[in-house]
Amino acid sequence: MEESPRLTRRRLLELGVALPVMAAACSRAGESDEAARSTTSATAGGGTTLAPTPACDDGDDPTPAQTEGPFFTPDSPERASLLEPALEGTRLLLLGAVVAADCKPVAGALLDFWHADASGEYDNDGYRLRGHQFADERGGYRLATIVPGRYTGRTRHIHVKVQAPHNAVLTTQLYFPGEPDNEADGLFDPALVVSLRETPDGQTARFRFVLDLA
């Protein structure tokens, strides 16, 4: 069952802006409610856009922690792209932000990513499909990689460690929507599912990490 939206200060401000816009739209002669909804959900070119990362409300729950797994390798190279020549797999752009529970961006947060290749294999001898980066001044991050493959007992997932400066490390995993193995995976958590859309170059995923800062 979906939770009722909380009337935070941010949400009240959003409603205050939305009401006059809706009133103006409905006053147009002959315009139906359905047409009004179509107008607000379409881009200027007539297409729809990827749903943004959900608005952050004060008191958001921290991102759940998960097991590190057996394949973590420390001291990964600093890089925002894990793509390499001849690397097979569907291209994936993962982007989002790191914020605190009060919605403030966590500038300089460390994000360390690692995952299996398209065949479900990890590179345990080197740093293929492994790398770390630091969030920008707005807490934003951007990772170019591929969609990881499945292997026995696990659904598709990406491992990540997130650490705000001078705080504890959050170790967790990200999952993909609509995967047939999600429900059979004992570690799967719907709170860790990315938003996903197809693009001409592959797929684009979004996820916002919420940290419980000391």
PyMOL CGO cylinders between C-alpha atoms (Angstrom):
from pymol import cmd
from pymol.cgo import CYLINDER

trace = [
    CYLINDER, 0.00, 0.00, 0.00, 1.39, 3.40, -0.92, 0.3, 1, 1, 1, 1, 1, 1,
    CYLINDER, 1.39, 3.40, -0.92, 2.05, 5.86, 1.87, 0.3, 1, 1, 1, 1, 1, 1,
    CYLINDER, 2.05, 5.86, 1.87, 0.13, 9.15, 1.90, 0.3, 1, 1, 1, 1, 1, 1,
    CYLINDER, 0.13, 9.15, 1.90, 2.37, 12.03, 0.81, 0.3, 1, 1, 1, 1, 1, 1,
    CYLINDER, 2.37, 12.03, 0.81, 3.72, 14.06, 3.70, 0.3, 1, 1, 1, 1, 1, 1,
    CYLINDER, 3.72, 14.06, 3.70, 2.88, 17.79, 3.81, 0.3, 1, 1, 1, 1, 1, 1,
    CYLINDER, 2.88, 17.79, 3.81, 6.43, 19.00, 4.17, 0.3, 1, 1, 1, 1, 1, 1,
    CYLINDER, 6.43, 19.00, 4.17, 7.40, 22.61, 3.59, 0.3, 1, 1, 1, 1, 1, 1,
    CYLINDER, 7.40, 22.61, 3.59, 8.80, 21.62, 0.21, 0.3, 1, 1, 1, 1, 1, 1,
    CYLINDER, 8.80, 21.62, 0.21, 5.57, 19.86, -0.81, 0.3, 1, 1, 1, 1, 1, 1,
    CYLINDER, 5.57, 19.86, -0.81, 3.41, 22.83, 0.29, 0.3, 1, 1, 1, 1, 1, 1,
    CYLINDER, 3.41, 22.83, 0.29, 5.58, 25.13, -1.81, 0.3, 1, 1, 1, 1, 1, 1,
    CYLINDER, 5.58, 25.13, -1.81, 5.19, 22.81, -4.79, 0.3, 1, 1, 1, 1, 1, 1,
    CYLINDER, 5.19, 22.81, -4.79, 1.43, 22.77, -4.35, 0.3, 1, 1, 1, 1, 1, 1,
    CYLINDER, 1.43, 22.77, -4.35, 1.37, 26.56, -4.07, 0.3, 1, 1, 1, 1, 1, 1,
    CYLINDER, 1.37, 26.56, -4.07, 3.04, 26.81, -7.45, 0.3, 1, 1, 1, 1, 1, 1,
    CYLINDER, 3.04, 26.81, -7.45, 0.99, 24.08, -9.08, 0.3, 1, 1, 1, 1, 1, 1,
    CYLINDER, 0.99, 24.08, -9.08, -2.48, 25.40, -8.16, 0.3, 1, 1, 1, 1, 1, 1,
    CYLINDER, -2.48, 25.40, -8.16, -2.41, 28.65, -10.20, 0.3, 1, 1, 1, 1, 1, 1,
    CYLINDER, -2.41, 28.65, -10.20, -0.91, 26.80, -13.15, 0.3, 1, 1, 1, 1, 1, 1,
    CYLINDER, -0.91, 26.80, -13.15, -3.71, 24.21, -13.09, 0.3, 1, 1, 1, 1, 1, 1,
    CYLINDER, -3.71, 24.21, -13.09, -6.35, 26.92, -12.75, 0.3, 1, 1, 1, 1, 1, 1,
    CYLINDER, -6.35, 26.92, -12.75, -5.05, 28.74, -15.79, 0.3, 1, 1, 1, 1, 1, 1,
    CYLINDER, -5.05, 28.74, -15.79, -4.98, 25.55, -17.82, 0.3, 1, 1, 1, 1, 1, 1,
    CYLINDER, -4.98, 25.55, -17.82, -8.53, 24.59, -16.93, 0.3, 1, 1, 1, 1, 1, 1,
    CYLINDER, -8.53, 24.59, -16.93, -9.84, 28.03, -17.90, 0.3, 1, 1, 1, 1, 1, 1,
    CYLINDER, -9.84, 28.03, -17.90, -8.97, 27.51, -21.54, 0.3, 1, 1, 1, 1, 1, 1,
    CYLINDER, -8.97, 27.51, -21.54, -12.14, 27.09, -23.55, 0.3, 1, 1, 1, 1, 1, 1,
    CYLINDER, -12.14, 27.09, -23.55, -12.84, 23.53, -24.66, 0.3, 1, 1, 1, 1, 1, 1,
    CYLINDER, -12.84, 23.53, -24.66, -9.72, 22.05, -23.00, 0.3, 1, 1, 1, 1, 1, 1,
    CYLINDER, -9.72, 22.05, -23.00, -10.44, 18.79, -21.19, 0.3, 1, 1, 1, 1, 1, 1,
    CYLINDER, -10.44, 18.79, -21.19, -8.75, 17.50, -18.05, 0.3, 1, 1, 1, 1, 1, 1,
    CYLINDER, -8.75, 17.50, -18.05, -7.12, 14.76, -20.09, 0.3, 1, 1, 1, 1, 1, 1,
    CYLINDER, -7.12, 14.76, -20.09, -5.62, 17.26, -22.51, 0.3, 1, 1, 1, 1, 1, 1,
    CYLINDER, -5.62, 17.26, -22.51, -4.29, 19.32, -19.64, 0.3, 1, 1, 1, 1, 1, 1,
    CYLINDER, -4.29, 19.32, -19.64, -2.56, 16.26, -18.19, 0.3, 1, 1, 1, 1, 1, 1,
    CYLINDER, -2.56, 16.26, -18.19, -1.07, 15.44, -21.58, 0.3, 1, 1, 1, 1, 1, 1,
    CYLINDER, -1.07, 15.44, -21.58, 0.28, 18.97, -21.88, 0.3, 1, 1, 1, 1, 1, 1,
    CYLINDER, 0.28, 18.97, -21.88, 2.05, 18.84, -18.52, 0.3, 1, 1, 1, 1, 1, 1,
    CYLINDER, 2.05, 18.84, -18.52, 3.56, 15.38, -19.09, 0.3, 1, 1, 1, 1, 1, 1,
    CYLINDER, 3.56, 15.38, -19.09, 4.99, 16.00, -22.55, 0.3, 1, 1, 1, 1, 1, 1,
    CYLINDER, 4.99, 16.00, -22.55, 8.14, 17.76, -23.61, 0.3, 1, 1, 1, 1, 1, 1,
    CYLINDER, 8.14, 17.76, -23.61, 8.24, 20.65, -26.05, 0.3, 1, 1, 1, 1, 1, 1,
    CYLINDER, 8.24, 20.65, -26.05, 8.99, 18.18, -28.81, 0.3, 1, 1, 1, 1, 1, 1,
    CYLINDER, 8.99, 18.18, -28.81, 6.02, 15.97, -27.93, 0.3, 1, 1, 1, 1, 1, 1,
    CYLINDER, 6.02, 15.97, -27.93, 7.92, 13.15, -26.19, 0.3, 1, 1, 1, 1, 1, 1,
    CYLINDER, 7.92, 13.15, -26.19, 7.98, 12.14, -22.57, 0.3, 1, 1, 1, 1, 1, 1,
    CYLINDER, 7.98, 12.14, -22.57, 10.97, 12.55, -20.30, 0.3, 1, 1, 1, 1, 1, 1,
    CYLINDER, 10.97, 12.55, -20.30, 12.61, 10.31, -17.71, 0.3, 1, 1, 1, 1, 1, 1,
    CYLINDER, 12.61, 10.31, -17.71, 11.00, 10.74, -14.31, 0.3, 1, 1, 1, 1, 1, 1,
    CYLINDER, 11.00, 10.74, -14.31, 13.43, 12.71, -12.14, 0.3, 1, 1, 1, 1, 1, 1,
    CYLINDER, 13.43, 12.71, -12.14, 14.84, 11.39, -8.91, 0.3, 1, 1, 1, 1, 1, 1,
    CYLINDER, 14.84, 11.39, -8.91, 11.99, 11.75, -6.36, 0.3, 1, 1, 1, 1, 1, 1,
    CYLINDER, 11.99, 11.75, -6.36, 11.91, 15.07, -4.51, 0.3, 1, 1, 1, 1, 1, 1,
    CYLINDER, 11.91, 15.07, -4.51, 13.78, 14.93, -1.23, 0.3, 1, 1, 1, 1, 1, 1,
    CYLINDER, 13.78, 14.93, -1.23, 11.62, 15.62, 1.84, 0.3, 1, 1, 1, 1, 1, 1,
    CYLINDER, 11.62, 15.62, 1.84, 13.00, 16.35, 5.27, 0.3, 1, 1, 1, 1, 1, 1,
    CYLINDER, 13.00, 16.35, 5.27, 13.25, 13.08, 7.18, 0.3, 1, 1, 1, 1, 1, 1,
    CYLINDER, 13.25, 13.08, 7.18, 13.83, 10.78, 4.19, 0.3, 1, 1, 1, 1, 1, 1,
    CYLINDER, 13.83, 10.78, 4.19, 14.85, 7.28, 5.28, 0.3, 1, 1, 1, 1, 1, 1,
    CYLINDER, 14.85, 7.28, 5.28, 18.54, 6.44, 4.82, 0.3, 1, 1, 1, 1, 1, 1,
    CYLINDER, 18.54, 6.44, 4.82, 19.46, 4.14, 1.96, 0.3, 1, 1, 1, 1, 1, 1,
    CYLINDER, 19.46, 4.14, 1.96, 19.46, 0.54, 3.26, 0.3, 1, 1, 1, 1, 1, 1,
    CYLINDER, 19.46, 0.54, 3.26, 22.81, -1.17, 3.77, 0.3, 1, 1, 1, 1, 1, 1,
    CYLINDER, 22.81, -1.17, 3.77, 23.57, -4.54, 2.20, 0.3, 1, 1, 1, 1, 1, 1,
    CYLINDER, 23.57, -4.54, 2.20, 26.35, -7.09, 2.26, 0.3, 1, 1, 1, 1, 1, 1,
    CYLINDER, 26.35, -7.09, 2.26, 29.64, -6.34, 0.55, 0.3, 1, 1, 1, 1, 1, 1,
    CYLINDER, 29.64, -6.34, 0.55, 29.78, -9.78, -1.02, 0.3, 1, 1, 1, 1, 1, 1,
    CYLINDER, 29.78, -9.78, -1.02, 32.92, -11.79, -1.74, 0.3, 1, 1, 1, 1, 1, 1,
    CYLINDER, 32.92, -11.79, -1.74, 34.25, -9.82, -4.70, 0.3, 1, 1, 1, 1, 1, 1,
    CYLINDER, 34.25, -9.82, -4.70, 35.21, -6.38, -3.34, 0.3, 1, 1, 1, 1, 1, 1,
    CYLINDER, 35.21, -6.38, -3.34, 38.71, -5.16, -4.21, 0.3, 1, 1, 1, 1, 1, 1,
    CYLINDER, 38.71, -5.16, -4.21, 40.09, -2.09, -2.39, 0.3, 1, 1, 1, 1, 1, 1,
    CYLINDER, 40.09, -2.09, -2.39, 42.11, 0.72, -3.96, 0.3, 1, 1, 1, 1, 1, 1,
    CYLINDER, 42.11, 0.72, -3.96, 40.14, 0.88, -7.21, 0.3, 1, 1, 1, 1, 1, 1,
    CYLINDER, 40.14, 0.88, -7.21, 41.18, 3.58, -9.73, 0.3, 1, 1, 1, 1, 1, 1,
    CYLINDER, 41.18, 3.58, -9.73, 39.46, 6.96, -9.63, 0.3, 1, 1, 1, 1, 1, 1,
    CYLINDER, 39.46, 6.96, -9.63, 37.33, 7.22, -12.77, 0.3, 1, 1, 1, 1, 1, 1,
    CYLINDER, 37.33, 7.22, -12.77, 33.80, 8.07, -13.84, 0.3, 1, 1, 1, 1, 1, 1,
    CYLINDER, 33.80, 8.07, -13.84, 33.77, 5.61, -16.74, 0.3, 1, 1, 1, 1, 1, 1,
    CYLINDER, 33.77, 5.61, -16.74, 34.31, 1.86, -16.48, 0.3, 1, 1, 1, 1, 1, 1,
    CYLINDER, 34.31, 1.86, -16.48, 34.04, 1.40, -20.24, 0.3, 1, 1, 1, 1, 1, 1,
    CYLINDER, 34.04, 1.40, -20.24, 36.97, -0.19, -22.04, 0.3, 1, 1, 1, 1, 1, 1,
    CYLINDER, 36.97, -0.19, -22.04, 37.68, -1.18, -25.65, 0.3, 1, 1, 1, 1, 1, 1,
    CYLINDER, 37.68, -1.18, -25.65, 36.01, -4.45, -26.67, 0.3, 1, 1, 1, 1, 1, 1,
    CYLINDER, 36.01, -4.45, -26.67, 33.91, -4.51, -23.50, 0.3, 1, 1, 1, 1, 1, 1,
    CYLINDER, 33.91, -4.51, -23.50, 30.69, -6.35, -24.35, 0.3, 1, 1, 1, 1, 1, 1,
    CYLINDER, 30.69, -6.35, -24.35, 27.31, -5.49, -22.91, 0.3, 1, 1, 1, 1, 1, 1,
    CYLINDER, 27.31, -5.49, -22.91, 24.54, -2.91, -22.98, 0.3, 1, 1, 1, 1, 1, 1,
    CYLINDER, 24.54, -2.91, -22.98, 25.82, 0.55, -22.20, 0.3, 1, 1, 1, 1, 1, 1,
    CYLINDER, 25.82, 0.55, -22.20, 24.51, 1.99, -18.93, 0.3, 1, 1, 1, 1, 1, 1,
    CYLINDER, 24.51, 1.99, -18.93, 24.67, 5.54, -17.62, 0.3, 1, 1, 1, 1, 1, 1,
    CYLINDER, 24.67, 5.54, -17.62, 24.05, 5.62, -13.86, 0.3, 1, 1, 1, 1, 1, 1,
    CYLINDER, 24.05, 5.62, -13.86, 23.55, 9.02, -12.33, 0.3, 1, 1, 1, 1, 1, 1,
    CYLINDER, 23.55, 9.02, -12.33, 22.04, 10.65, -9.28, 0.3, 1, 1, 1, 1, 1, 1,
    CYLINDER, 22.04, 10.65, -9.28, 23.07, 12.36, -6.07, 0.3, 1, 1, 1, 1, 1, 1,
    CYLINDER, 23.07, 12.36, -6.07, 24.23, 11.78, -2.53, 0.3, 1, 1, 1, 1, 1, 1,
    CYLINDER, 24.23, 11.78, -2.53, 22.23, 13.70, 0.10, 0.3, 1, 1, 1, 1, 1, 1,
    CYLINDER, 22.23, 13.70, 0.10, 21.74, 13.73, 3.85, 0.3, 1, 1, 1, 1, 1, 1,
    CYLINDER, 21.74, 13.73, 3.85, 18.39, 12.95, 5.49, 0.3, 1, 1, 1, 1, 1, 1,
    CYLINDER, 18.39, 12.95, 5.49, 17.71, 16.70, 5.67, 0.3, 1, 1, 1, 1, 1, 1,
    CYLINDER, 17.71, 16.70, 5.67, 18.06, 16.89, 1.85, 0.3, 1, 1, 1, 1, 1, 1,
    CYLINDER, 18.06, 16.89, 1.85, 21.37, 18.76, 1.90, 0.3, 1, 1, 1, 1, 1, 1,
    CYLINDER, 21.37, 18.76, 1.90, 23.82, 17.57, -0.79, 0.3, 1, 1, 1, 1, 1, 1,
    CYLINDER, 23.82, 17.57, -0.79, 26.89, 15.73, 0.41, 0.3, 1, 1, 1, 1, 1, 1,
    CYLINDER, 26.89, 15.73, 0.41, 29.67, 17.35, -1.59, 0.3, 1, 1, 1, 1, 1, 1,
    CYLINDER, 29.67, 17.35, -1.59, 32.81, 15.28, -1.97, 0.3, 1, 1, 1, 1, 1, 1,
    CYLINDER, 32.81, 15.28, -1.97, 31.15, 11.99, -1.00, 0.3, 1, 1, 1, 1, 1, 1,
    CYLINDER, 31.15, 11.99, -1.00, 33.14, 8.94, -2.08, 0.3, 1, 1, 1, 1, 1, 1,
    CYLINDER, 33.14, 8.94, -2.08, 31.36, 6.42, -4.31, 0.3, 1, 1, 1, 1, 1, 1,
    CYLINDER, 31.36, 6.42, -4.31, 33.11, 3.13, -5.08, 0.3, 1, 1, 1, 1, 1, 1,
    CYLINDER, 33.11, 3.13, -5.08, 31.39, 0.92, -7.69, 0.3, 1, 1, 1, 1, 1, 1,
    CYLINDER, 31.39, 0.92, -7.69, 32.02, -2.67, -8.78, 0.3, 1, 1, 1, 1, 1, 1,
    CYLINDER, 32.02, -2.67, -8.78, 29.95, -5.27, -10.63, 0.3, 1, 1, 1, 1, 1, 1,
    CYLINDER, 29.95, -5.27, -10.63, 30.02, -8.33, -12.86, 0.3, 1, 1, 1, 1, 1, 1,
    CYLINDER, 30.02, -8.33, -12.86, 30.48, -8.20, -16.62, 0.3, 1, 1, 1, 1, 1, 1,
    CYLINDER, 30.48, -8.20, -16.62, 27.78, -9.07, -19.13, 0.3, 1, 1, 1, 1, 1, 1,
    CYLINDER, 27.78, -9.07, -19.13, 28.47, -12.79, -18.57, 0.3, 1, 1, 1, 1, 1, 1,
    CYLINDER, 28.47, -12.79, -18.57, 28.13, -12.53, -14.80, 0.3, 1, 1, 1, 1, 1, 1,
    CYLINDER, 28.13, -12.53, -14.80, 31.88, -12.74, -14.12, 0.3, 1, 1, 1, 1, 1, 1,
    CYLINDER, 31.88, -12.74, -14.12, 33.90, -10.48, -11.79, 0.3, 1, 1, 1, 1, 1, 1,
    CYLINDER, 33.90, -10.48, -11.79, 37.47, -9.45, -12.45, 0.3, 1, 1, 1, 1, 1, 1,
    CYLINDER, 37.47, -9.45, -12.45, 39.17, -10.53, -9.24, 0.3, 1, 1, 1, 1, 1, 1,
    CYLINDER, 39.17, -10.53, -9.24, 42.71, -10.07, -10.55, 0.3, 1, 1, 1, 1, 1, 1,
    CYLINDER, 42.71, -10.07, -10.55, 42.48, -6.48, -11.77, 0.3, 1, 1, 1, 1, 1, 1,
    CYLINDER, 42.48, -6.48, -11.77, 40.13, -3.50, -11.84, 0.3, 1, 1, 1, 1, 1, 1,
    CYLINDER, 40.13, -3.50, -11.84, 37.88, -4.18, -14.79, 0.3, 1, 1, 1, 1, 1, 1,
    CYLINDER, 37.88, -4.18, -14.79, 34.41, -2.76, -14.04, 0.3, 1, 1, 1, 1, 1, 1,
    CYLINDER, 34.41, -2.76, -14.04, 35.69, -1.28, -10.80, 0.3, 1, 1, 1, 1, 1, 1,
    CYLINDER, 35.69, -1.28, -10.80, 36.26, 2.36, -9.95, 0.3, 1, 1, 1, 1, 1, 1,
    CYLINDER, 36.26, 2.36, -9.95, 35.61, 5.18, -7.51, 0.3, 1, 1, 1, 1, 1, 1,
    CYLINDER, 35.61, 5.18, -7.51, 34.71, 8.85, -7.83, 0.3, 1, 1, 1, 1, 1, 1,
    CYLINDER, 34.71, 8.85, -7.83, 33.74, 11.82, -5.68, 0.3, 1, 1, 1, 1, 1, 1,
    CYLINDER, 33.74, 11.82, -5.68, 30.39, 13.61, -5.74, 0.3, 1, 1, 1, 1, 1, 1,
    CYLINDER, 30.39, 13.61, -5.74, 30.42, 17.18, -7.01, 0.3, 1, 1, 1, 1, 1, 1,
    CYLINDER, 30.42, 17.18, -7.01, 29.44, 20.28, -5.01, 0.3, 1, 1, 1, 1, 1, 1,
    CYLINDER, 29.44, 20.28, -5.01, 25.76, 19.40, -5.46, 0.3, 1, 1, 1, 1, 1, 1,
    CYLINDER, 25.76, 19.40, -5.46, 26.27, 15.81, -4.38, 0.3, 1, 1, 1, 1, 1, 1,
    CYLINDER, 26.27, 15.81, -4.38, 25.94, 14.61, -7.96, 0.3, 1, 1, 1, 1, 1, 1,
    CYLINDER, 25.94, 14.61, -7.96, 27.62, 11.58, -9.48, 0.3, 1, 1, 1, 1, 1, 1,
    CYLINDER, 27.62, 11.58, -9.48, 27.72, 10.08, -12.98, 0.3, 1, 1, 1, 1, 1, 1,
    CYLINDER, 27.72, 10.08, -12.98, 29.02, 6.62, -13.93, 0.3, 1, 1, 1, 1, 1, 1,
    CYLINDER, 29.02, 6.62, -13.93, 29.37, 5.21, -17.45, 0.3, 1, 1, 1, 1, 1, 1,
    CYLINDER, 29.37, 5.21, -17.45, 29.44, 1.41, -17.47, 0.3, 1, 1, 1, 1, 1, 1,
    CYLINDER, 29.44, 1.41, -17.47, 27.48, -1.60, -18.76, 0.3, 1, 1, 1, 1, 1, 1,
    CYLINDER, 27.48, -1.60, -18.76, 24.46, -3.50, -17.48, 0.3, 1, 1, 1, 1, 1, 1,
    CYLINDER, 24.46, -3.50, -17.48, 25.83, -6.31, -15.29, 0.3, 1, 1, 1, 1, 1, 1,
    CYLINDER, 25.83, -6.31, -15.29, 24.99, -9.90, -16.10, 0.3, 1, 1, 1, 1, 1, 1,
    CYLINDER, 24.99, -9.90, -16.10, 23.25, -12.40, -13.84, 0.3, 1, 1, 1, 1, 1, 1,
    CYLINDER, 23.25, -12.40, -13.84, 24.90, -15.36, -12.20, 0.3, 1, 1, 1, 1, 1, 1,
    CYLINDER, 24.90, -15.36, -12.20, 23.55, -18.32, -10.26, 0.3, 1, 1, 1, 1, 1, 1,
    CYLINDER, 23.55, -18.32, -10.26, 21.60, -17.26, -7.21, 0.3, 1, 1, 1, 1, 1, 1,
    CYLINDER, 21.60, -17.26, -7.21, 21.73, -13.52, -7.90, 0.3, 1, 1, 1, 1, 1, 1,
    CYLINDER, 21.73, -13.52, -7.90, 19.73, -11.06, -9.94, 0.3, 1, 1, 1, 1, 1, 1,
    CYLINDER, 19.73, -11.06, -9.94, 21.41, -8.17, -11.77, 0.3, 1, 1, 1, 1, 1, 1,
    CYLINDER, 21.41, -8.17, -11.77, 23.00, -5.77, -9.30, 0.3, 1, 1, 1, 1, 1, 1,
    CYLINDER, 23.00, -5.77, -9.30, 25.71, -3.17, -8.82, 0.3, 1, 1, 1, 1, 1, 1,
    CYLINDER, 25.71, -3.17, -8.82, 27.75, -2.97, -5.64, 0.3, 1, 1, 1, 1, 1, 1,
    CYLINDER, 27.75, -2.97, -5.64, 28.59, 0.42, -4.19, 0.3, 1, 1, 1, 1, 1, 1,
    CYLINDER, 28.59, 0.42, -4.19, 30.21, 1.93, -1.13, 0.3, 1, 1, 1, 1, 1, 1,
    CYLINDER, 30.21, 1.93, -1.13, 29.24, 5.51, -0.29, 0.3, 1, 1, 1, 1, 1, 1,
    CYLINDER, 29.24, 5.51, -0.29, 31.04, 7.60, 2.32, 0.3, 1, 1, 1, 1, 1, 1,
    CYLINDER, 31.04, 7.60, 2.32, 30.52, 11.21, 3.32, 0.3, 1, 1, 1, 1, 1, 1,
    CYLINDER, 30.52, 11.21, 3.32, 33.69, 12.97, 4.48, 0.3, 1, 1, 1, 1, 1, 1,
    CYLINDER, 33.69, 12.97, 4.48, 34.52, 12.00, 8.07, 0.3, 1, 1, 1, 1, 1, 1,
    CYLINDER, 34.52, 12.00, 8.07, 31.58, 9.59, 8.30, 0.3, 1, 1, 1, 1, 1, 1,
    CYLINDER, 31.58, 9.59, 8.30, 31.01, 5.85, 8.23, 0.3, 1, 1, 1, 1, 1, 1,
    CYLINDER, 31.01, 5.85, 8.23, 30.86, 3.89, 4.97, 0.3, 1, 1, 1, 1, 1, 1,
    CYLINDER, 30.86, 3.89, 4.97, 27.50, 2.78, 3.59, 0.3, 1, 1, 1, 1, 1, 1,
    CYLINDER, 27.50, 2.78, 3.59, 27.86, -0.52, 1.71, 0.3, 1, 1, 1, 1, 1, 1,
    CYLINDER, 27.86, -0.52, 1.71, 24.88, -1.43, -0.43, 0.3, 1, 1, 1, 1, 1, 1,
    CYLINDER, 24.88, -1.43, -0.43, 23.69, -2.76, -3.80, 0.3, 1, 1, 1, 1, 1, 1,
    CYLINDER, 23.69, -2.76, -3.80, 21.52, -1.37, -6.60, 0.3, 1, 1, 1, 1, 1, 1,
    CYLINDER, 21.52, -1.37, -6.60, 18.95, -3.39, -8.52, 0.3, 1, 1, 1, 1, 1, 1,
    CYLINDER, 18.95, -3.39, -8.52, 17.09, -3.14, -11.82, 0.3, 1, 1, 1, 1, 1, 1,
    CYLINDER, 17.09, -3.14, -11.82, 13.31, -2.97, -12.23, 0.3, 1, 1, 1, 1, 1, 1,
    CYLINDER, 13.31, -2.97, -12.23, 11.38, -5.80, -13.86, 0.3, 1, 1, 1, 1, 1, 1,
    CYLINDER, 11.38, -5.80, -13.86, 14.10, -8.41, -13.56, 0.3, 1, 1, 1, 1, 1, 1,
    CYLINDER, 14.10, -8.41, -13.56, 12.67, -11.97, -13.44, 0.3, 1, 1, 1, 1, 1, 1,
    CYLINDER, 12.67, -11.97, -13.44, 15.18, -13.00, -10.76, 0.3, 1, 1, 1, 1, 1, 1,
    CYLINDER, 15.18, -13.00, -10.76, 14.48, -10.13, -8.35, 0.3, 1, 1, 1, 1, 1, 1,
    CYLINDER, 14.48, -10.13, -8.35, 11.94, -11.90, -6.16, 0.3, 1, 1, 1, 1, 1, 1,
    CYLINDER, 11.94, -11.90, -6.16, 13.98, -15.11, -6.03, 0.3, 1, 1, 1, 1, 1, 1,
    CYLINDER, 13.98, -15.11, -6.03, 17.09, -13.24, -4.85, 0.3, 1, 1, 1, 1, 1, 1,
    CYLINDER, 17.09, -13.24, -4.85, 17.25, -13.33, -1.06, 0.3, 1, 1, 1, 1, 1, 1,
    CYLINDER, 17.25, -13.33, -1.06, 19.12, -10.01, -0.93, 0.3, 1, 1, 1, 1, 1, 1,
    CYLINDER, 19.12, -10.01, -0.93, 16.84, -8.07, -3.25, 0.3, 1, 1, 1, 1, 1, 1,
    CYLINDER, 16.84, -8.07, -3.25, 15.34, -4.92, -1.70, 0.3, 1, 1, 1, 1, 1, 1,
    CYLINDER, 15.34, -4.92, -1.70, 12.80, -2.85, -3.68, 0.3, 1, 1, 1, 1, 1, 1,
    CYLINDER, 12.80, -2.85, -3.68, 14.07, 0.27, -1.90, 0.3, 1, 1, 1, 1, 1, 1,
    CYLINDER, 14.07, 0.27, -1.90, 17.31, -0.14, -3.87, 0.3, 1, 1, 1, 1, 1, 1,
    CYLINDER, 17.31, -0.14, -3.87, 15.79, -0.35, -7.36, 0.3, 1, 1, 1, 1, 1, 1,
    CYLINDER, 15.79, -0.35, -7.36, 16.97, 2.30, -9.80, 0.3, 1, 1, 1, 1, 1, 1,
    CYLINDER, 16.97, 2.30, -9.80, 14.64, 4.20, -12.11, 0.3, 1, 1, 1, 1, 1, 1,
    CYLINDER, 14.64, 4.20, -12.11, 15.46, 3.09, -15.64, 0.3, 1, 1, 1, 1, 1, 1,
    CYLINDER, 15.46, 3.09, -15.64, 14.74, 4.00, -19.24, 0.3, 1, 1, 1, 1, 1, 1,
    CYLINDER, 14.74, 4.00, -19.24, 15.94, 2.87, -22.64, 0.3, 1, 1, 1, 1, 1, 1,
    CYLINDER, 15.94, 2.87, -22.64, 18.00, 5.29, -24.72, 0.3, 1, 1, 1, 1, 1, 1,
    CYLINDER, 18.00, 5.29, -24.72, 19.41, 5.11, -28.27, 0.3, 1, 1, 1, 1, 1, 1,
    CYLINDER, 19.41, 5.11, -28.27, 22.80, 4.29, -26.75, 0.3, 1, 1, 1, 1, 1, 1,
    CYLINDER, 22.80, 4.29, -26.75, 21.66, 1.79, -24.12, 0.3, 1, 1, 1, 1, 1, 1,
    CYLINDER, 21.66, 1.79, -24.12, 20.02, 2.53, -20.76, 0.3, 1, 1, 1, 1, 1, 1,
    CYLINDER, 20.02, 2.53, -20.76, 19.99, 5.40, -18.28, 0.3, 1, 1, 1, 1, 1, 1,
    CYLINDER, 19.99, 5.40, -18.28, 19.45, 4.72, -14.57, 0.3, 1, 1, 1, 1, 1, 1,
    CYLINDER, 19.45, 4.72, -14.57, 18.96, 7.10, -11.65, 0.3, 1, 1, 1, 1, 1, 1,
    CYLINDER, 18.96, 7.10, -11.65, 19.36, 6.63, -7.93, 0.3, 1, 1, 1, 1, 1, 1,
    CYLINDER, 19.36, 6.63, -7.93, 19.67, 8.99, -4.95, 0.3, 1, 1, 1, 1, 1, 1,
    CYLINDER, 19.67, 8.99, -4.95, 21.67, 7.83, -1.94, 0.3, 1, 1, 1, 1, 1, 1,
    CYLINDER, 21.67, 7.83, -1.94, 20.44, 9.18, 1.41, 0.3, 1, 1, 1, 1, 1, 1,
    CYLINDER, 20.44, 9.18, 1.41, 23.05, 9.05, 4.16, 0.3, 1, 1, 1, 1, 1, 1,
    CYLINDER, 23.05, 9.05, 4.16, 22.50, 9.06, 7.92, 0.3, 1, 1, 1, 1, 1, 1,
    CYLINDER, 22.50, 9.06, 7.92, 25.26, 11.47, 8.91, 0.3, 1, 1, 1, 1, 1, 1,
    CYLINDER, 25.26, 11.47, 8.91, 26.78, 11.69, 12.36, 0.3, 1, 1, 1, 1, 1, 1,
]
cmd.load_cgo(trace, "trace")
